[in-house]
Amino acid sequence: MSGNKKVRVAIIGCGGIANGKHIPSLSKLDTVELVAFCDIIEERAAAAAEQIGNEGIKVYTDYKALLQDKSIDVVHICTPNKSHAVITIDALEAGKHVLCEKPMAKTAEEARAMVEAAKRTGKKLTIGYNNRHRPDSVYLKKVCERGDLGEIYFAKAHAIRRRAVPTWGVFLNEDEQGGGPLIDIGTHALDLTLWFMNNYKVKSVVGNVYHKLGSKKDAANAWGPWDPDKFTVEDSAFAFITMENGATIIVESSWALNSLEIGEAKSTLCGTEGGADMREGLRINGENFGNLYTTQPELKTGGVAFYGGKTESDADREARLWIDSILYDTEAVVKPEEALVVTEILEAIYESARTGEMIYFNR
């Protein structure tokens, strides 16, 4: 596309993630024109269109009708996990570039079909792993790429909340979502960890899921008590992953856990030359001249009275770089093949928990 042309973007699914992340970030870009909104509840799509306020914005309740508009360049899919694959594939085949919210799909089979559709149509596909765009993530990725940590052979993917079960939407519905905290927030932590390691070749996965606290009534919770009768997904999930090169990754995810060690979308990395963690800000550790060291980079701008510095949120950076990849035909930050491996691992964890067996890849 020409750098002078505005990218015409449509949003499918006008719930919390669309209104809290996608619409605000896209609205800040002078390279974007938001032209259509779709939701099965017409009032939500209409409210999103009214928020933008531009003349000519179209409102739909049927995404297939939206996809018939040949002037739309890009579609952002912000629907429940169950419909990610079918809408993405339809959009790609309708000639649209697609950003689909995380996780890529409910199943690995669906995710593979999404990758194949992108290759078949020649359209760009990316997944909304916005935590890659945080300042600490960007910095740590550069540290890893430069080789400061050496060979990363042990890592942890952290996604632990003490009591923060989402009680709105369909988060507690297994049929719509495919799982609970593992597929919701564990997916972010796992994506970050694999990306830092630049290692997507999995040998085996073993995991357990638990429904221990979800049955409690009147429980303490950030968004108020959940309904135990509607809590059909796990409240915690943990896994042990072995990569083909022998590296080990531990995944820990929970919406409700009796633990004070909490942290979401964070990684711990241990390599032959150094290590890193995101527990208390980004910390890099290693040894120099026979002595151990720990450094903590200053990632905030500012330092001048009455000036906080120029800031860009992870969601804003995600949107900007995604649109730039379309304008200038460059590679998206999150490649669909990478997101596919995340989904394959998540599915393997659930399968291992269900069968009690270790799941082997590429046998």
Residue frames relative to the residue before (quaternion, step in Angstrom):
aa qw qx qy qz dx dy dz
M 1.0000 0.0000 0.0000 0.0000 0.00 0.00 0.00
S 0.5413 -0.6070 0.4713 0.3413 3.53 -1.19 0.50
G 0.5177 -0.6518 0.4629 0.3048 3.54 -1.04 0.79
N 0.6438 0.5342 -0.3238 0.4419 3.62 1.22 -0.30
K 0.6375 0.5424 -0.3176 0.4456 3.56 1.24 -0.37
K 0.4087 -0.6883 0.5372 0.2658 3.56 -0.99 0.78
V 0.4064 -0.6911 0.5440 0.2474 3.53 -1.06 0.81
R 0.2736 -0.7694 0.5604 0.1385 3.57 -0.75 1.09
V 0.0746 -0.8376 0.5393 -0.0455 3.54 -0.46 1.31
A 0.1350 -0.7631 0.6284 0.0673 3.55 -1.13 0.82
I 0.2627 -0.7489 0.5913 0.1432 3.56 -1.16 0.69
I 0.0984 -0.7688 0.6300 0.0488 3.56 -0.89 0.99
G 0.7522 0.2212 -0.2331 0.5752 3.54 -0.46 1.29
C 0.0047 -0.8518 0.5201 -0.0623 3.58 -0.14 1.30
G 0.3124 0.7569 -0.5062 0.2708 3.55 0.90 0.98
G 0.8524 -0.2118 0.1326 0.4594 3.54 -1.26 -0.52
I 0.7019 0.4669 -0.2959 0.4492 3.61 0.80 -0.92
A 0.6230 0.5251 -0.3445 0.4663 3.60 1.09 -0.62
N 0.7364 0.4281 -0.2341 0.4687 3.58 0.84 -0.99
G 0.7171 0.4572 -0.2589 0.4580 3.56 1.09 -0.66
K 0.7946 0.2777 -0.1192 0.5265 3.57 1.13 -0.63
H 0.7862 0.4048 -0.2226 0.4105 3.57 0.36 -1.25
I 0.7097 0.4673 -0.2837 0.4444 3.58 0.69 -1.05
P 0.6711 0.4817 -0.3314 0.4559 3.67 0.81 -0.79
S 0.6881 0.4869 -0.2962 0.4490 3.60 0.90 -0.88
L 0.6687 0.4869 -0.3059 0.4714 3.59 0.92 -0.83
S 0.6287 0.5662 -0.3307 0.4182 3.58 1.07 -0.76
K 0.6452 0.5378 -0.3185 0.4394 3.59 1.17 -0.51
L 0.6469 0.5440 -0.3136 0.4326 3.59 1.22 -0.37
D 0.3362 -0.7506 0.5314 0.2031 3.58 -0.76 1.01
T 0.5951 0.5527 -0.3592 0.4597 3.57 1.32 0.03
V 0.6936 0.4621 -0.2451 0.4953 3.59 1.33 -0.11
E 0.0735 -0.7405 0.6644 0.0692 3.51 -1.22 0.69
L 0.2577 -0.7536 0.5871 0.1449 3.57 -0.65 1.13
V 0.0704 -0.8697 0.4876 -0.0301 3.56 -0.41 1.25
A 0.8219 0.0804 -0.0283 0.5633 3.61 1.14 -0.36
F 0.1027 -0.7714 0.6266 0.0426 3.53 -1.20 0.74
C 0.0668 -0.7994 0.5971 0.0031 3.54 -1.03 0.87
D 0.1686 0.7508 -0.6293 0.1088 3.55 -1.05 0.82
I 0.5472 -0.6187 0.4402 0.3521 3.59 -1.07 0.66
I 0.6702 0.3589 -0.2741 0.5889 3.56 1.31 -0.32
E 0.3938 -0.7781 0.4365 0.2213 3.56 -0.21 1.32
E 0.6200 0.5707 -0.3504 0.4089 3.59 1.01 -0.78
R 0.6424 0.5206 -0.3333 0.4530 3.60 1.02 -0.70
A 0.6552 0.4908 -0.3125 0.4818 3.59 0.97 -0.80
A 0.6524 0.5153 -0.3127 0.4594 3.57 0.98 -0.83
A 0.6430 0.5227 -0.3220 0.4579 3.58 1.02 -0.79
A 0.6367 0.5175 -0.3247 0.4706 3.58 1.04 -0.75
A 0.6528 0.5088 -0.3094 0.4682 3.57 0.96 -0.84
E 0.6514 0.5166 -0.3107 0.4608 3.57 0.99 -0.84
Q 0.6057 0.5683 -0.3422 0.4394 3.56 1.10 -0.73
I 0.6675 0.4734 -0.2942 0.4937 3.60 1.03 -0.77
G 0.2338 -0.8542 0.4400 0.1488 3.54 1.06 -0.79
N 0.5112 0.6453 -0.4337 0.3662 3.60 1.19 0.11
E 0.5168 -0.6305 0.4771 0.3283 3.54 -1.11 0.65
G 0.7921 0.3537 -0.2430 0.4341 3.52 -1.14 0.63
I 0.4523 0.6664 -0.4759 0.3534 3.62 1.22 0.03
K 0.2741 -0.7873 0.5362 0.1325 3.55 -0.83 1.01
V 0.2207 -0.7606 0.6023 0.0997 3.54 -1.17 0.73
Y 0.0390 -0.8086 0.5864 -0.0275 3.57 -0.87 1.01
T 0.2423 -0.7169 0.6227 0.1987 3.52 -1.35 0.35
D 0.7041 0.3646 -0.2273 0.5654 3.58 1.33 -0.26
Y 0.3655 -0.7662 0.4807 0.2198 3.59 -0.41 1.18
K 0.6003 0.5735 -0.3678 0.4189 3.60 1.10 -0.59
A 0.6199 0.5189 -0.3403 0.4802 3.57 1.10 -0.63
L 0.6221 0.5351 -0.3359 0.4624 3.60 1.02 -0.75
L 0.6806 0.5146 -0.2955 0.4297 3.57 0.90 -0.92
Q 0.5819 0.5880 -0.3791 0.4145 3.60 1.18 -0.31
D 0.5640 0.5838 -0.3888 0.4357 3.59 1.26 -0.29
K 0.2934 -0.8082 0.4899 0.1439 3.57 -0.26 1.29
S 0.6011 0.5816 -0.3654 0.4085 3.61 1.19 -0.32
I 0.5722 0.5851 -0.3832 0.4282 3.61 1.24 -0.30
D 0.2818 -0.7875 0.5325 0.1298 3.57 -0.77 1.08
V 0.8210 0.1302 0.0232 0.5554 3.55 0.92 -1.02
V 0.1266 -0.7669 0.6247 0.0743 3.54 -1.13 0.75
H 0.1720 -0.7396 0.6409 0.1125 3.56 -1.04 0.86
I 0.1914 -0.8033 0.5596 0.0700 3.57 -0.69 1.13
C 0.0098 0.8203 -0.5635 0.0977 3.55 -0.50 1.29
T 0.3656 0.7376 -0.4718 0.3158 3.56 1.02 0.86
P 0.6808 -0.4370 0.3560 0.4678 3.63 -1.23 0.04
N 0.6939 -0.5312 0.3062 0.3775 3.56 -1.17 0.68
K 0.6035 0.6145 -0.3516 0.3669 3.58 1.01 -0.82
S 0.7697 0.3652 -0.1905 0.4877 3.59 1.04 -0.75
H 0.3658 0.7585 -0.4831 0.2398 3.62 1.23 0.00
A 0.7231 0.4768 -0.2707 0.4201 3.57 0.69 -1.10
V 0.7022 0.4772 -0.2996 0.4353 3.58 0.70 -1.01
I 0.6777 0.4710 -0.3085 0.4730 3.61 0.92 -0.81
T 0.6271 0.5382 -0.3380 0.4504 3.60 0.99 -0.80
I 0.6831 0.4859 -0.2942 0.4590 3.59 0.80 -0.97
D 0.6436 0.5103 -0.3216 0.4712 3.58 0.95 -0.83
A 0.6682 0.5039 -0.3047 0.4547 3.59 0.95 -0.85
L 0.6376 0.5190 -0.3229 0.4688 3.58 0.97 -0.82
E 0.6962 0.4707 -0.2704 0.4696 3.56 0.92 -0.91
A 0.6396 0.4888 -0.3244 0.4968 3.57 1.28 -0.31
G 0.6008 -0.6176 0.3334 0.3827 3.57 1.30 0.19
K 0.5343 0.6210 -0.4116 0.3994 3.57 1.21 0.44
H 0.4105 -0.6161 0.5982 0.3067 3.53 -1.28 0.48
V 0.1789 -0.8264 0.5314 0.0516 3.60 -1.00 0.77
L 0.0783 -0.6963 0.7093 0.0773 3.48 -1.19 0.84
C 0.0906 -0.7939 0.6012 0.0123 3.54 -0.61 1.20
E 0.4898 -0.6582 0.4762 0.3164 3.56 -0.89 0.86
K 0.5578 -0.5889 0.4712 0.3464 3.52 -1.31 0.48
P 0.5815 -0.2090 -0.7860 -0.0179 1.59 -2.18 1.19
M 0.7191 -0.4621 0.2807 0.4365 3.56 -1.20 0.41
A 0.7812 -0.1564 0.1538 0.5845 3.58 0.87 -0.97
K 0.6374 -0.5262 0.4043 0.3915 3.53 -1.32 0.18
T 0.7996 0.1356 -0.0592 0.5820 3.59 1.08 -0.71
A 0.6156 -0.5550 0.4181 0.3719 3.55 -1.28 0.43
E 0.6080 0.5581 -0.3536 0.4402 3.58 1.04 -0.71
E 0.6587 0.4957 -0.3024 0.4785 3.57 0.98 -0.85
A 0.6482 0.5209 -0.3194 0.4544 3.58 0.98 -0.83
R 0.6349 0.5189 -0.3299 0.4677 3.59 1.00 -0.78
A 0.6406 0.5209 -0.3244 0.4615 3.58 1.02 -0.78
M 0.6188 0.5394 -0.3357 0.4620 3.60 1.11 -0.65
V 0.6424 0.5117 -0.3140 0.4764 3.58 0.98 -0.86
E 0.6616 0.5102 -0.2999 0.4605 3.57 0.93 -0.92
A 0.6478 0.5181 -0.3211 0.4570 3.60 1.00 -0.79
A 0.6378 0.5195 -0.3316 0.4618 3.59 1.00 -0.76
K 0.6586 0.4955 -0.3052 0.4771 3.58 0.99 -0.83
R 0.6700 0.5220 -0.2971 0.4362 3.55 0.95 -0.91
T 0.7568 0.3949 -0.2059 0.4784 3.57 0.94 -0.88
G 0.3925 -0.7301 0.4726 0.2992 3.58 1.20 -0.45
K 0.5222 0.6240 -0.4143 0.4078 3.58 1.25 0.31
K 0.5274 -0.6453 0.4561 0.3119 3.55 -1.18 0.60
L 0.0495 -0.7700 0.6361 0.0061 3.52 -1.15 0.81
T 0.0794 0.7739 -0.6259 0.0549 3.55 -0.94 0.92
I 0.3410 -0.7312 0.5608 0.1860 3.56 -1.28 0.41
G 0.5324 -0.7137 0.3814 0.2485 3.57 -0.97 0.94
Y 0.1980 0.7621 -0.5827 0.2014 3.58 0.58 1.17
N 0.0833 -0.8700 0.4856 0.0220 3.55 0.51 1.26
N 0.5599 0.6229 -0.4007 0.3714 3.63 1.15 -0.37
R 0.5133 0.6149 -0.4261 0.4206 3.60 1.22 -0.17
H 0.7105 0.4832 -0.2436 0.4499 3.57 1.18 -0.57
R 0.4207 0.6770 -0.4904 0.3525 3.61 1.20 0.19
P 0.6151 -0.5679 0.3817 0.3917 3.63 -1.05 0.59
D 0.6711 0.4899 -0.3223 0.4535 3.61 0.92 -0.79
S 0.6398 0.5228 -0.3248 0.4602 3.58 1.07 -0.72
V 0.6465 0.5184 -0.3155 0.4623 3.59 0.95 -0.91
Y 0.6622 0.5066 -0.2996 0.4638 3.58 0.95 -0.90
L 0.6911 0.4815 -0.2902 0.4542 3.58 0.83 -0.99
K 0.6018 0.5511 -0.3632 0.4497 3.60 1.03 -0.66
K 0.6576 0.4995 -0.3098 0.4712 3.59 0.98 -0.83
V 0.6090 0.5466 -0.3378 0.4650 3.58 1.08 -0.75
C 0.6770 0.4900 -0.2855 0.4691 3.57 0.93 -0.92
E 0.6651 0.5132 -0.3037 0.4495 3.58 0.93 -0.90
R 0.6661 0.4979 -0.3017 0.4662 3.58 1.07 -0.67
G 0.5042 -0.6878 0.3937 0.3429 3.55 1.27 -0.24
D 0.3259 0.7875 -0.4783 0.2116 3.58 1.26 0.23
L 0.7232 0.4197 -0.2457 0.4904 3.60 1.07 -0.67
G 0.4299 -0.6930 0.4675 0.3411 3.58 1.24 -0.21
E 0.7470 -0.2977 0.2712 0.5290 3.58 -1.03 -0.79
I 0.2451 -0.7688 0.5752 0.1341 3.58 -0.62 1.14
Y 0.0226 -0.8502 0.5238 -0.0488 3.56 -0.34 1.27
F 0.7654 0.1787 -0.1544 0.5986 3.59 1.30 -0.03
A 0.0901 0.8008 -0.5836 0.0998 3.56 -0.89 0.96
K 0.1876 -0.7454 0.6251 0.1360 3.51 -1.33 0.40
A 0.2052 -0.7441 0.6254 0.1140 3.54 -1.09 0.83
H 0.1428 -0.8414 0.5208 0.0229 3.56 -0.39 1.29
A 0.1681 0.7530 -0.6259 0.1140 3.57 -0.96 0.92
I 0.2817 0.7877 -0.4862 0.2527 3.56 0.61 1.19
R 0.0545 -0.7472 0.6621 0.0191 3.52 -0.95 1.03
R 0.4688 -0.6653 0.4976 0.3000 3.57 -1.06 0.71
R 0.7497 -0.1866 0.1334 0.6207 3.58 0.91 -0.96
A 0.4083 0.6699 -0.5321 0.3185 3.56 -0.07 1.28
V 0.0927 0.7978 -0.5771 0.1475 3.53 0.43 1.32
P 0.3675 -0.7286 0.5232 0.2457 3.63 -0.68 0.98
T 0.1749 -0.8336 0.5211 0.0546 3.57 -0.59 1.15
W 0.6218 0.5259 -0.3510 0.4621 3.60 1.26 0.09
G 0.7740 0.3601 -0.2336 0.4656 3.57 -1.29 0.06
V 0.6668 -0.4960 0.3827 0.4037 3.56 -1.09 -0.77
F 0.2357 0.8204 -0.4972 0.1553 3.60 1.19 0.45
L 0.7308 0.4237 -0.2419 0.4774 3.62 1.03 -0.70
N 0.5845 0.5939 -0.3480 0.4296 3.57 1.33 0.01
E 0.3645 -0.7691 0.4849 0.2011 3.58 -0.36 1.24
D 0.6461 0.5398 -0.3334 0.4242 3.59 0.94 -0.82
E 0.7103 0.4516 -0.2579 0.4742 3.58 0.93 -0.86
Q 0.7986 0.3492 -0.1454 0.4681 3.57 0.93 -0.94
G 0.4101 -0.7233 0.4686 0.2986 3.60 1.07 -0.63
G 0.7911 -0.1388 0.0951 0.5881 3.57 1.28 -0.11
G 0.5532 -0.6302 0.4521 0.3039 3.53 -1.35 -0.05
P 0.8618 -0.0122 0.0088 0.5071 3.60 -0.77 -0.99
L 0.5862 0.5840 -0.3862 0.4075 3.60 1.05 -0.60
I 0.7579 0.3698 -0.2051 0.4968 3.58 0.77 -1.02
D 0.6498 0.5269 -0.3075 0.4534 3.59 1.25 -0.40
I 0.8301 0.0939 -0.0265 0.5489 3.61 0.61 -1.10
G 0.5633 0.5869 -0.3892 0.4322 3.59 1.15 -0.48
T 0.5952 0.5862 -0.3542 0.4203 3.56 1.12 -0.68
H 0.6305 0.5263 -0.3323 0.4637 3.62 1.04 -0.73
A 0.6850 0.4904 -0.2878 0.4554 3.58 0.84 -1.00
L 0.6596 0.5012 -0.3065 0.4689 3.58 0.98 -0.84
D 0.6297 0.5300 -0.3377 0.4566 3.60 0.97 -0.82
L 0.6515 0.5171 -0.3191 0.4541 3.58 0.88 -0.92
T 0.6894 0.5105 -0.2888 0.4251 3.55 0.82 -1.04
L 0.6606 0.4891 -0.3061 0.4803 3.60 0.90 -0.88
W 0.6455 0.5342 -0.3084 0.4504 3.58 1.02 -0.85
F 0.6473 0.5020 -0.3201 0.4760 3.59 0.93 -0.85
M 0.7118 0.4539 -0.2528 0.4727 3.57 0.92 -0.93
N 0.2044 -0.7843 0.5372 0.2334 3.57 1.22 -0.60
N 0.5104 0.6118 -0.4062 0.4474 3.51 1.01 0.97
Y 0.0423 0.8255 -0.5562 0.0862 3.56 -0.46 1.25
K 0.5461 0.6041 -0.4022 0.4185 3.57 1.25 0.34
V 0.1194 -0.8370 0.5340 -0.0033 3.54 -0.20 1.39
K 0.2802 -0.7498 0.5774 0.1608 3.54 -1.03 0.84
S 0.8074 -0.1504 0.1475 0.5511 3.60 0.71 -1.04
V 0.1537 -0.7680 0.6187 0.0619 3.53 -1.29 0.54
V 0.0420 0.7556 -0.6537 0.0104 3.55 -1.05 0.80
G 0.0909 0.8297 -0.5412 0.1021 3.58 -0.85 0.89
N 0.2114 -0.7391 0.6227 0.1456 3.50 -1.39 0.22
V 0.1269 -0.7535 0.6369 0.1027 3.56 -1.17 0.62
Y 0.1881 -0.7997 0.5668 0.0616 3.54 -1.13 0.72
H 0.1017 -0.7342 0.6670 0.0754 3.51 -1.27 0.65
K 0.1540 0.8426 -0.4878 0.1688 3.51 0.59 1.26
L 0.7903 0.2962 -0.1435 0.5168 3.59 0.91 -0.90
G 0.5389 0.6661 -0.3849 0.3432 3.58 1.22 -0.41
S 0.6570 0.5163 -0.3130 0.4514 3.59 1.19 -0.41
K 0.5201 0.6551 -0.4125 0.3608 3.61 1.25 -0.10
K 0.3281 -0.7365 0.5615 0.1858 3.55 -1.03 0.85
D 0.8480 0.1415 -0.1185 0.4969 3.55 -1.23 0.60
A 0.2382 0.8093 -0.5011 0.1930 3.57 1.06 0.78
A 0.5488 -0.5695 0.4920 0.3639 3.54 -1.23 0.51
N 0.1662 0.7877 -0.5720 0.1574 3.57 -0.85 0.92
A 0.6005 -0.6028 0.3905 0.3515 3.57 -1.03 0.79
W 0.7816 0.2836 -0.1437 0.5367 3.59 1.03 -0.75
G 0.6767 -0.4773 0.2869 0.4816 3.57 1.17 0.54
P 0.6939 -0.5016 0.3100 0.4133 3.60 -1.20 0.47
W 0.3667 -0.7003 0.5655 0.2352 3.54 -1.11 0.70
D 0.4768 -0.6276 0.5297 0.3134 3.55 -1.33 0.30
P 0.3848 -0.7558 0.4734 0.2378 3.63 -0.36 1.18
D 0.6380 0.5482 -0.3350 0.4245 3.60 1.08 -0.67
K 0.7150 0.4195 -0.2476 0.5014 3.58 1.19 -0.49
F 0.5456 0.6195 -0.3847 0.4129 3.59 1.32 -0.14
T 0.0684 0.8566 -0.5030 0.0926 3.58 0.33 1.28
V 0.6445 0.4846 -0.3261 0.4934 3.60 1.29 0.10
E 0.6588 -0.4905 0.3744 0.4303 3.58 -1.28 0.11
D 0.3442 -0.7049 0.5618 0.2628 3.57 -1.24 0.35
S 0.7861 0.0912 -0.0724 0.6071 3.60 1.29 -0.28
A 0.0164 0.7800 -0.6255 0.0015 3.56 -1.22 0.52
F 0.0503 -0.7957 0.6031 -0.0239 3.54 -1.02 0.89
A 0.0128 -0.8266 0.5612 -0.0406 3.57 -1.01 0.76
F 0.2407 -0.7213 0.6370 0.1264 3.50 -1.38 0.49
I 0.0694 -0.8183 0.5701 -0.0242 3.56 -0.55 1.23
T 0.1302 -0.7636 0.6274 0.0791 3.56 -0.99 0.86
M 0.2809 -0.7671 0.5570 0.1494 3.56 -0.81 1.03
E 0.6823 -0.5084 0.3322 0.4070 3.56 -1.23 0.41
N 0.7072 0.4447 -0.2717 0.4777 3.60 1.06 -0.65
G 0.6444 -0.5554 0.3057 0.4275 3.58 1.29 0.23
A 0.4826 0.6710 -0.4396 0.3516 3.60 1.23 -0.16
T 0.2699 -0.7584 0.5798 0.1257 3.54 -1.21 0.70
I 0.0430 -0.7688 0.6377 0.0204 3.56 -1.06 0.84
I 0.1578 -0.7574 0.6275 0.0876 3.56 -0.96 0.95
V 0.1553 -0.7805 0.6019 0.0674 3.56 -0.90 0.99
E 0.0084 0.7821 -0.6228 0.0176 3.56 -0.93 0.92
S 0.0964 0.8036 -0.5766 0.1121 3.57 -0.72 1.07
S 0.1871 0.7766 -0.5866 0.1333 3.54 -1.02 0.81
W 0.3309 -0.6955 0.5976 0.2228 3.52 -1.25 0.59
A 0.7927 0.0938 -0.0183 0.6021 3.58 1.17 -0.59
L 0.2163 0.7645 -0.5659 0.2202 3.55 -0.45 1.25
N 0.4097 -0.7042 0.5217 0.2531 3.56 -0.97 0.84
S 0.4195 0.6672 -0.4792 0.3863 3.50 0.41 1.35
L 0.3244 -0.7286 0.5685 0.2018 3.55 -1.12 0.70
E 0.5838 0.5359 -0.3741 0.4818 3.59 1.30 -0.10
I 0.1363 0.8110 -0.5491 0.1492 3.53 0.14 1.30
G 0.2260 0.7545 -0.5917 0.1720 3.55 -1.20 0.52
E 0.1511 -0.8233 0.5468 0.0197 3.53 -0.86 1.00
A 0.8304 0.0664 -0.0960 0.5448 3.57 -0.96 0.92
K 0.4769 0.6353 -0.4522 0.4056 3.53 0.82 1.10
S 0.1982 -0.7724 0.5948 0.1015 3.55 -1.26 0.51
T 0.1530 -0.7066 0.6763 0.1412 3.49 -1.37 0.46
L 0.0775 -0.8096 0.5818 -0.0058 3.58 -0.80 1.04
C 0.0641 -0.7831 0.6183 0.0156 3.57 -0.99 0.89
G 0.0095 0.8249 -0.5629 0.0516 3.57 -0.61 1.15
T 0.6959 -0.4852 0.3370 0.4083 3.54 -1.31 0.07
E 0.7600 0.3506 -0.1929 0.5121 3.61 1.16 -0.50
G 0.8018 -0.1015 0.0866 0.5825 3.57 1.19 -0.33
G 0.2784 -0.7527 0.5712 0.1720 3.53 -1.33 0.03
A 0.1318 -0.7766 0.6104 0.0825 3.54 -1.32 0.14
D 0.0400 0.7723 -0.6336 -0.0211 3.53 -1.24 0.47
M 0.3542 -0.7349 0.5498 0.1794 3.53 -1.30 0.47
R 0.2845 0.8112 -0.4744 0.1896 3.56 1.24 0.39
E 0.7961 0.0544 0.0121 0.6026 3.59 0.79 -1.03
G 0.7232 -0.2174 0.1222 0.6441 3.52 0.71 1.11
L 0.6244 -0.5292 0.4027 0.4097 3.57 -1.26 0.05
R 0.0116 -0.7910 0.6110 -0.0296 3.57 -0.80 1.07
I 0.1566 -0.7593 0.6274 0.0737 3.56 -0.97 0.95
N 0.0392 -0.8161 0.5765 0.0065 3.57 -0.86 0.90
G 0.1804 0.7715 -0.5982 0.1197 3.55 -1.25 0.49
E 0.4196 -0.6771 0.5175 0.3124 3.56 -1.15 -0.57
N 0.0458 -0.7712 0.6349 0.0020 3.53 -1.18 0.78
F 0.8655 0.0143 -0.0176 0.5005 3.57 -0.97 0.92
G 0.7157 -0.4630 0.2486 0.4600 3.55 1.01 0.85
N 0.6795 0.4329 -0.2910 0.5161 3.58 1.26 0.25
L 0.4461 -0.6727 0.5224 0.2747 3.55 -1.14 0.68
Y 0.0641 -0.7917 0.6053 0.0513 3.56 -1.16 0.59
T 0.0980 -0.7378 0.6616 0.0911 3.52 -1.33 0.42
T 0.0447 -0.7977 0.6014 0.0053 3.57 -0.78 1.00
Q 0.1411 -0.7723 0.6158 0.0667 3.54 -1.17 0.64
P 0.2934 -0.7900 0.5085 0.1767 3.61 -0.23 1.22
E 0.4022 -0.6825 0.5551 0.2537 3.56 -1.15 0.67
L 0.0997 -0.8502 0.5169 -0.0042 3.54 -0.31 1.29
K 0.5865 0.5573 -0.3790 0.4491 3.58 1.25 0.06
T 0.3479 -0.7135 0.5657 0.2235 3.55 -1.10 0.73
G 0.5082 0.6501 -0.4663 0.3188 3.57 -1.24 0.05
G 0.3341 0.7594 -0.5285 0.1796 3.55 -0.97 -0.89
V 0.6543 0.4427 -0.3031 0.5329 3.57 1.32 0.06
A 0.5763 -0.6100 0.4152 0.3513 3.59 -0.96 0.84
F 0.8533 0.1144 -0.1357 0.4903 3.55 -1.00 0.95
Y 0.6997 0.3876 -0.2858 0.5277 3.59 1.20 0.35
G 0.2355 -0.8149 0.5194 0.1038 3.52 -0.57 1.15
G 0.5570 -0.6073 0.3943 0.4067 3.56 1.25 -0.11
K 0.5549 -0.5936 0.4656 0.3505 3.53 -1.27 0.34
T 0.0392 -0.8166 0.5756 -0.0173 3.56 -0.66 1.09
E 0.0689 -0.7557 0.6505 0.0312 3.53 -1.21 0.65
S 0.3821 -0.7396 0.5034 0.2315 3.58 -0.63 1.08
D 0.6524 -0.5045 0.3799 0.4190 3.55 -1.25 0.31
A 0.6506 0.5118 -0.3192 0.4614 3.59 1.02 -0.77
D 0.6439 0.5166 -0.3218 0.4637 3.60 1.02 -0.80
R 0.6644 0.4961 -0.3014 0.4708 3.57 0.96 -0.86
E 0.6103 0.5483 -0.3442 0.4565 3.58 1.02 -0.78
A 0.6860 0.4884 -0.2868 0.4568 3.57 0.82 -1.02
R 0.6652 0.5206 -0.3086 0.4374 3.58 0.89 -0.94
L 0.7127 0.4469 -0.2714 0.4676 3.58 0.80 -0.97
W 0.6100 0.5434 -0.3498 0.4584 3.59 1.10 -0.63
I 0.6808 0.4677 -0.2914 0.4825 3.59 0.84 -0.91
D 0.6187 0.5373 -0.3404 0.4611 3.60 1.04 -0.73
S 0.6344 0.5391 -0.3393 0.4379 3.61 1.01 -0.76
I 0.6511 0.4886 -0.3037 0.4951 3.57 1.19 -0.57
L 0.6663 0.5168 -0.3022 0.4446 3.58 0.90 -0.93
Y 0.8115 0.2604 -0.0991 0.5136 3.56 0.91 -0.96
D 0.4184 -0.7500 0.4314 0.2763 3.57 1.33 0.32
T 0.3689 0.6908 -0.5234 0.3357 3.55 0.75 1.15
E 0.6390 -0.5421 0.3825 0.3892 3.55 -1.28 0.23
A 0.4773 -0.6585 0.5006 0.2967 3.57 -1.01 0.80
V 0.6033 -0.5747 0.4073 0.3739 3.58 -1.14 0.62
V 0.7564 0.2653 -0.1519 0.5782 3.58 0.95 -0.89
K 0.2189 -0.7891 0.5642 0.1053 3.55 -0.45 1.23
P 0.5459 -0.6430 0.4154 0.3407 3.62 -0.93 0.80
E 0.6083 0.5589 -0.3566 0.4364 3.59 1.09 -0.61
E 0.6312 0.5184 -0.3261 0.4759 3.59 1.13 -0.65
A 0.6651 0.4989 -0.2959 0.4703 3.55 0.94 -0.93
L 0.5855 0.5776 -0.3605 0.4400 3.59 1.12 -0.63
V 0.6545 0.5059 -0.3193 0.4622 3.61 0.91 -0.86
V 0.6064 0.5415 -0.3555 0.4611 3.59 1.03 -0.73
T 0.6780 0.4863 -0.2882 0.4699 3.59 0.88 -0.94
E 0.6292 0.5321 -0.3366 0.4558 3.59 1.00 -0.76
I 0.6598 0.4948 -0.3089 0.4738 3.58 1.00 -0.79
L 0.6333 0.5280 -0.3345 0.4564 3.59 0.93 -0.86
E 0.6611 0.5009 -0.3042 0.4684 3.58 0.91 -0.90
A 0.6477 0.5227 -0.3150 0.4562 3.58 1.01 -0.80
I 0.6186 0.5337 -0.3443 0.4625 3.60 1.04 -0.73
Y 0.6684 0.4871 -0.2998 0.4754 3.58 0.89 -0.91
E 0.6607 0.5040 -0.3105 0.4616 3.59 0.97 -0.84
S 0.6371 0.5227 -0.3217 0.4662 3.57 0.99 -0.83
A 0.6557 0.5071 -0.3119 0.4645 3.59 0.96 -0.84
R 0.6707 0.5077 -0.2934 0.4542 3.57 1.03 -0.82
T 0.7775 0.3636 -0.1748 0.4824 3.58 0.91 -0.93
G 0.3856 -0.7170 0.4902 0.3112 3.58 1.15 -0.51
E 0.6133 0.5594 -0.3322 0.4479 3.57 1.27 0.25
M 0.4958 -0.5971 0.5238 0.3512 3.54 -1.28 0.34
I 0.2794 -0.7619 0.5640 0.1527 3.57 -0.95 0.87
Y 0.1797 -0.7997 0.5683 0.0719 3.56 -0.72 1.11
F 0.3093 -0.7350 0.5786 0.1713 3.57 -1.05 0.84
N 0.8620 0.1789 -0.1012 0.4633 3.57 -1.29 0.47
R 0.3633 0.7104 -0.5270 0.2925 3.57 0.88 0.85
